[in-house]
Amino acid sequence: MDTQAIPHLLVVEDEPLVAMDVSLELEDAGASVIRVAHTLAEALAAAATEDVDVALLDGNLAGEPVD
């Protein structure tokens, strides 16, 4: 696969085991998980500093909905 065609993903998930499982599944499918963020603040910081193509967000972080 052409490395430029590999999507760079940001995974946003507050549950560590779920984040790990999702990241491994995405990597097995050929994606490049560049960072896992556990809070919305971490996700926003990563999105501002990393080369992110796609972000996969948990809809509920630590009991708070992500709008």
VONUDREN-608828 format. One record per residue (C-alpha): chain; x negated, y, z; residue in one letter. Coordinates in nm, 3 decimals, always signed. Layout:
A	X	Y	Z	A
...
This chain:
A	+0.000	+0.000	+0.000	M
A	-0.125	+0.349	-0.084	D
A	-0.218	+0.518	+0.246	T
A	-0.058	+0.845	+0.132	Q
A	+0.273	+0.662	+0.093	A
A	+0.269	+0.537	+0.453	I
A	+0.510	+0.746	+0.660	P
A	+0.371	+0.901	+0.978	H
A	+0.623	+0.860	+1.258	L
A	+0.675	+1.019	+1.594	L
A	+0.866	+0.792	+1.831	V
A	+1.052	+0.971	+2.111	V
A	+1.167	+0.726	+2.377	E
A	+1.162	+0.755	+2.757	D
A	+1.164	+0.379	+2.826	E
A	+0.805	+0.252	+2.786	P
A	+0.893	-0.105	+2.687	L
A	+1.148	+0.012	+2.430	V
A	+0.895	+0.261	+2.292	A
A	+0.636	-0.013	+2.262	M
A	+0.877	-0.254	+2.094	D
A	+1.005	+0.007	+1.847	V
A	+0.650	+0.117	+1.766	S
A	+0.534	-0.239	+1.701	L
A	+0.835	-0.311	+1.478	E
A	+0.775	+0.007	+1.278	L
A	+0.406	-0.073	+1.236	E
A	+0.489	-0.429	+1.130	D
A	+0.716	-0.275	+0.864	A
A	+0.424	-0.068	+0.733	G
A	+0.474	+0.267	+0.907	A
A	+0.208	+0.453	+1.099	S
A	+0.323	+0.553	+1.447	V
A	+0.102	+0.850	+1.520	I
A	+0.237	+0.922	+1.866	R
A	+0.492	+0.812	+2.124	V
A	+0.648	+1.094	+2.326	A
A	+0.844	+1.024	+2.643	H
A	+1.003	+1.366	+2.687	T
A	+1.152	+1.628	+2.461	L
A	+0.871	+1.870	+2.556	A
A	+0.609	+1.611	+2.452	E
A	+0.795	+1.554	+2.126	A
A	+0.809	+1.923	+2.042	L
A	+0.438	+1.964	+2.119	A
A	+0.351	+1.663	+1.904	A
A	+0.567	+1.786	+1.617	A
A	+0.386	+2.120	+1.629	A
A	+0.036	+1.971	+1.626	T
A	+0.058	+1.637	+1.445	E
A	+0.121	+1.551	+1.079	D
A	+0.469	+1.403	+1.131	V
A	+0.683	+1.287	+0.838	D
A	+0.967	+1.141	+1.044	V
A	+1.070	+1.147	+1.410	A
A	+1.274	+0.864	+1.559	L
A	+1.451	+1.001	+1.867	L
A	+1.630	+0.833	+2.150	D
A	+1.965	+1.009	+2.177	G
A	+1.947	+1.018	+2.556	N
A	+1.620	+1.098	+2.733	L
A	+1.618	+1.040	+3.108	A
A	+1.996	+1.073	+3.123	G
A	+2.006	+1.397	+2.923	E
A	+2.150	+1.404	+2.571	P
A	+1.916	+1.522	+2.297	V
A	+2.092	+1.783	+2.087	D
